[in-house]
Amino acid sequence: MILHPSILALFVSSLLICLMVLYSTVYGIQILRRWDIASGSESQLALERKTYLISTIVSYFLGFQLVSLFLFIFTADSICHLFVGAMCAVGTLTVNPFGYPTLLLKVVTFLLAGFWLILNHADSLGYDYPLIRTKYLLLVVMAPFILAETVIQGIYFLGLRPDIITSCCGSLFSPASRGIATEIVNAPPLPMLALFYASSGGTLLCGAWFLARGRGGGLFALLNAVQLVVALTAIISVISLYIYQMPSHHCPFCILQQEYHFVGYPVYIALFGAAICGFGAGWLSRYQGIASLAEDLPGLCRALTVVSMACTAILVAIASGYVLLTGFTLR
């Protein structure tokens, strides 16, 4: 099983990313302790010479970390036919206890990696590396999650056995199941749909205010974080019903399949893109007073805000298309 091309790619890439992040974390700790841009000491000059190269290499590795989330889900979905009882990624992820922890860690590292890439780009706009401590502190925070993901993903892949009988999405995402999935599935559909539109509308209005006035960046970041949770819940509890046109099918993975025109990919890309860009724009707005960033940072914040709003609009448009244009209705 480990020799499956996609699994092998994920296994090797995660190992390389982990090693690079751990090495960069050691360097980052040195920056947090010793960085002083005003100093002309030999140690400071050595840190400055290394930081550009390391930041560039880490950026490429974390860029693939973003891709690996979708590759992992695609792989889990594509090999489900190898396991008895599995019909989509749900079955593959429940083959052993490490499937869903791996997915959860990949989501966490996806969000952290995206935010780090935004911070790194903003830092490169200033001649004096004004955000270098912040971005390496984030890298230090991210390192344990990357390490845990690599280890747990490796255990998960090594524990895949085709003779294991697993469960389908109907048994996990059903009102009769237990756990957090049950709480999401049992959320009232129409109120949840109304909350989704209210959250999306509030986020878009706050983004427009941020663009027009240059204020409210912190609120925009917070609303995007809330929107991520609300939209994920709404996708599972109600929007998926319109996509499947079935009153009891709540699976968040089947929408990634060809049968449903792979609509899950633009949905999730828009969802996570909105969250990362929106939170990044709001967070960076607090640094607009830094002299070396005063000229370029406002433009970056505006660009991130526009991308975040566009992603939110795409998500709402896709959901609305299924809600309004299909023949399925909730009674």
Steps between C-alpha positions, in 0.01 A plus 500: 500500500786737584627465141187660354634805304289759683571352841870486423495865385324607819731292719823631346385862470379509862834365617693762300272782615535389861880486483519842335261660749685350797832627366351844436350500850846462653610797292183686595573457869837665441324792331254538787789512746769692312349701214595868513481682166689796643799284590798450272632198686625191323215286637240752377653509154497119489131497593420754229684298236308184587152640546422572135606154381322315780182705463494430126549125544241480778254687279523232231462219751201663668349565158495125447360462851193686373467263207550193720166550678307455176735224381438315826121525462522404130715199589264388777209525258676329210603189697169448681415213264781299658315472831185301566211727596663826389326720242703821530781656704303442822550126473871536429550737794326260740714198408710576809486759782758731338309608190297787640779630728717521189230692314448737793872570528520560126222760525680672789836503322329615179365809676827568684707452183278735301524766768878458521534548124305826528718619789815407312392694192411803712837478676681500165342837417699674775871568465562431870312168533237656730297183551784251525446425868127455449534260209766289667298488821213366290738246346602386849131462589434312175789253537335266757187476283710418192694238697181347643340491156801326346512235772125434517464500121783246477334277760170534318640401161703212644187373675283480188389141443268402211350213701349736760123558486432871538189720506339728245411867531135414560582345836727783618304804382157393615272606786547160662880524526690642795756775526549846358378386158159428654480848651573654160257276313224572751535877465164644381539528119315824424634698800849372412455618142383840624805519730724416204361786293508739797863413574598530133317831461653642817848398387451659157364824651789521744744438215343779297528735799863400548572573133320835504613634837814308583354417841350187651782265404487314831125448468543380141757242616268381778198474269699291252598260778134474605391461137734203459329311783147605400549411134651158577207424727251623242660290223459183704162572658303656215683603179609142432134396500432728202809374318405135546125575481450252780360580845743280695833517317730737691844379390753783446719276281266359236466849348861455389407215269437510125136406552446846648727676248786539752315799645663439838837621378393856409285507815785412735761704312273805523425430866862465612621772263254747650604409854876526441492819293240668720678421822833597344367835380349580838810397690739693277296818540645537847850548349415787263669744737843345441705745294656246263156352422300823484515519120438139394307334781165679445497376141568144614220522758259623234601222261453234768165649596380493139610136459329404827177673401512342154544153655208562737285618208592187299407278794165677543434484124564124484282433806224726369508332161418164657251642749305703243539309174455137600163340546583385852318671788516457877167441664 
